[in-house]
Amino acid sequence: FDHFYQSSMTNEFRKISTVLESSTNVEVIAAQARVCVIDSVFGRSDLHQGGRTHPDRPALYGFTFFQFDKMMNHTMTLRNAFSTLPLVDELTAPELTRILDLYNIDNKAERATVAETFLAEWAAIYFNADSCSDLTGTDQTICDYISRLENHDTMDDDYYPLEYPYDQWLHVSGIRH
């Protein structure tokens, strides 16, 4: 979202609106309502940090791991649609795919952080501990292993399934206590 504030917010939103309005499978709100929504969001500095006087202020809101999967899935589908025929020939397709690539890069990095938090919280609940450092021996080793994203290909494979049962998958992925 903050990318829109680094150049011309109006131009970037206009480009995306033009592309989305010309798409047959995408629902968008009426153009008249879009102006109100953009003005409302832009005026609420508590929702984003773009162009604000306190960019160091921590974010108050965040997406869940499952919401990130949905966002990544849908934005990648949209990006892929505009990088292949017939939509690749649209005048705005190159710019939209560039913007979506930037959006996905930012979201993938933030998703990884949220995934690590998800894993750490899951492990803490599983082992009934505040953190892995509260454990000893094999339990601590297993907890540390579970908590690291790089140990879970299913969660870090650039595939973002909708409604994937990560909790159940963690239970049956060989964890025996």
Secondary structure as UniProt FT lines:
FT   HELIX           2..5
FT   HELIX           9..21
FT   TURN            24..25
FT   HELIX           31..43
FT   TURN            45..47
FT   TURN            50..51
FT   TURN            55..56
FT   HELIX           65..81
FT   TURN            82..83
FT   TURN            85..86
FT   HELIX           87..89
FT   TURN            91..92
FT   HELIX           93..127
FT   HELIX           132..134
FT   HELIX           137..147
FT   HELIX           149..151
FT   HELIX           153..155
FT   TURN            162..163
FT   HELIX           166..172
//
